[in-house]
């Protein structure tokens, strides 16, 4: 099933944000819904900070940036949830833990960008299965790395 991101290409940025929210953010009050909403909020801030200020339309490339930002933020938020639930342990030293979190966030961004590039030639035609695959693959890789780094 298509996300129908193509319908959001060249649309006003408000429509893109609400369209992504409809497609991606669960409406129930679950932990996953909270993670999705937080990732969505972080994505909006990042998009504006990245210089995407034309509110009239988003190109396919800008749409890809928006999508990648959302996916990366949702993966990072899931990992933070895992840390909060003691599934992953961070180093006891606060500065070391902050550095590790910054490193894993950078890793996630790069891995999402690479995975999307390899799996979706045209972001407007990405399917839910491909988006889910990108998310789960990068989450699993980041979880394993963070877990091994936190345990050392």
C-alpha positions as CSV (number, residue, x, y, z in Angstrom):
1,X,0.0,0.0,0.0
2,X,1.3,3.4,-0.9
3,X,1.7,6.2,1.7
4,X,0.5,8.5,-1.1
5,X,3.4,10.9,-0.4
6,X,3.2,11.8,-4.1
7,X,-0.1,13.5,-3.4
8,X,1.8,15.8,-1.0
9,X,4.5,16.8,-3.5
10,X,4.2,20.4,-4.6
11,X,1.6,21.1,-1.9
12,X,1.6,23.8,0.8
13,X,3.8,22.8,3.7
14,X,0.9,22.8,6.1
15,X,-0.9,20.1,4.0
16,X,2.3,18.1,3.9
17,X,2.6,18.1,7.7
18,X,-1.0,17.2,8.2
19,X,-0.9,14.6,5.5
20,X,2.2,13.0,7.1
21,X,0.5,13.1,10.4
22,X,-2.6,11.3,9.0
23,X,-0.4,8.7,7.3
24,X,2.2,8.1,10.0
25,X,1.1,9.2,13.5
26,X,-1.3,6.8,15.3
27,X,-4.4,8.5,16.7
28,X,-4.6,6.4,19.9
29,X,-2.8,7.5,23.1
30,X,-0.3,4.7,23.1
31,X,3.4,4.9,23.8
32,X,3.9,4.4,20.0
33,X,1.5,7.3,19.3
34,X,3.4,9.5,21.7
35,X,6.7,8.5,20.0
36,X,5.3,9.3,16.6
37,X,3.9,12.6,17.7
38,X,7.2,13.7,19.3
39,X,9.1,12.6,16.2
40,X,6.7,14.5,14.1
41,X,7.2,17.7,16.2
42,X,11.0,17.3,16.1
43,X,10.7,16.9,12.3
44,X,8.8,20.1,11.9
45,X,11.5,22.0,13.9
46,X,14.3,20.4,11.8
47,X,12.6,21.1,8.5
48,X,12.3,24.8,9.3
49,X,15.9,24.9,10.7
50,X,17.2,23.2,7.5
51,X,16.1,26.1,5.4
52,X,12.9,24.7,4.0
53,X,11.0,28.0,4.4
54,X,8.9,28.0,1.2
55,X,5.5,27.4,2.6
56,X,3.7,27.2,-0.7
57,X,5.1,23.9,-2.0
58,X,7.6,21.1,-1.2
59,X,9.6,19.4,-4.0
60,X,10.1,15.7,-4.0
61,X,13.6,16.2,-2.5
62,X,12.2,18.4,0.3
63,X,9.5,15.8,0.9
64,X,12.2,13.1,1.2
65,X,14.1,15.3,3.7
66,X,10.8,15.6,5.7
67,X,10.2,11.9,5.6
68,X,13.8,10.9,6.5
69,X,13.7,13.4,9.4
70,X,10.5,11.9,10.8
71,X,11.8,8.3,10.5
72,X,15.1,9.1,12.1
73,X,13.4,10.9,15.0
74,X,11.0,8.1,15.6
75,X,13.8,5.6,15.7
76,X,15.8,7.7,18.1
77,X,12.7,8.3,20.3
78,X,12.1,4.5,20.4
79,X,15.6,4.0,21.6
80,X,15.2,6.7,24.3
81,X,12.1,4.8,25.4
82,X,14.1,1.6,25.5
83,X,16.7,3.4,27.7
84,X,13.9,4.7,30.0
85,X,12.6,1.1,30.3
86,X,16.1,-0.1,31.1
87,X,16.2,-2.3,28.0
88,X,19.4,-0.5,27.1
89,X,21.9,0.8,29.6
90,X,23.9,3.9,29.0
91,X,27.3,4.6,30.6
92,X,27.0,6.0,34.2
93,X,29.0,9.2,33.3
94,X,26.6,11.8,32.1
95,X,28.9,13.4,29.5
96,X,29.8,10.0,28.1
97,X,26.1,9.1,27.9
98,X,25.3,12.4,26.1
99,X,28.1,11.9,23.7
100,X,26.9,8.3,23.0
101,X,23.3,9.6,22.4
102,X,24.6,12.3,19.9
103,X,26.7,9.7,18.1
104,X,23.8,7.3,17.7
105,X,21.5,10.1,16.5
106,X,24.0,11.0,13.8
107,X,24.3,7.3,12.9
108,X,20.6,6.9,12.7
109,X,20.2,9.9,10.3
110,X,22.9,8.6,8.0
111,X,21.5,5.0,8.1
112,X,18.0,6.2,7.3
113,X,19.2,8.4,4.4
114,X,21.2,5.5,3.0
115,X,18.4,3.0,3.4
116,X,15.8,5.2,1.8
117,X,18.2,5.9,-1.1
118,X,18.7,2.2,-1.6
119,X,15.1,1.1,-1.3
120,X,13.1,4.0,-2.8
121,X,14.2,5.6,-6.0
122,X,11.1,7.9,-5.9
123,X,10.0,9.0,-2.4
124,X,6.5,9.8,-3.7
125,X,6.0,6.1,-4.5
126,X,7.4,4.6,-1.2
127,X,5.1,1.9,0.3
128,X,4.3,1.3,3.9
129,X,6.2,-1.9,3.7
130,X,9.4,-0.2,2.5
131,X,9.0,2.6,5.1
132,X,8.5,-0.1,7.8
133,X,11.5,-2.0,6.6
134,X,13.7,1.1,6.7
135,X,12.5,1.9,10.2
136,X,12.9,-1.6,11.6
137,X,16.3,-2.3,9.9
138,X,17.8,1.0,11.1
139,X,16.2,0.6,14.6
140,X,17.6,-2.9,15.0
141,X,21.1,-1.8,13.9
142,X,21.1,1.3,16.2
143,X,19.7,-0.8,19.1
144,X,22.5,-3.3,18.7
145,X,25.2,-0.6,18.5
146,X,23.8,1.4,21.5
147,X,23.4,-1.7,23.6
148,X,26.9,-2.9,22.9
149,X,28.4,0.6,23.5
150,X,26.3,1.1,26.7
151,X,27.4,-2.3,28.1
152,X,31.1,-1.6,27.5
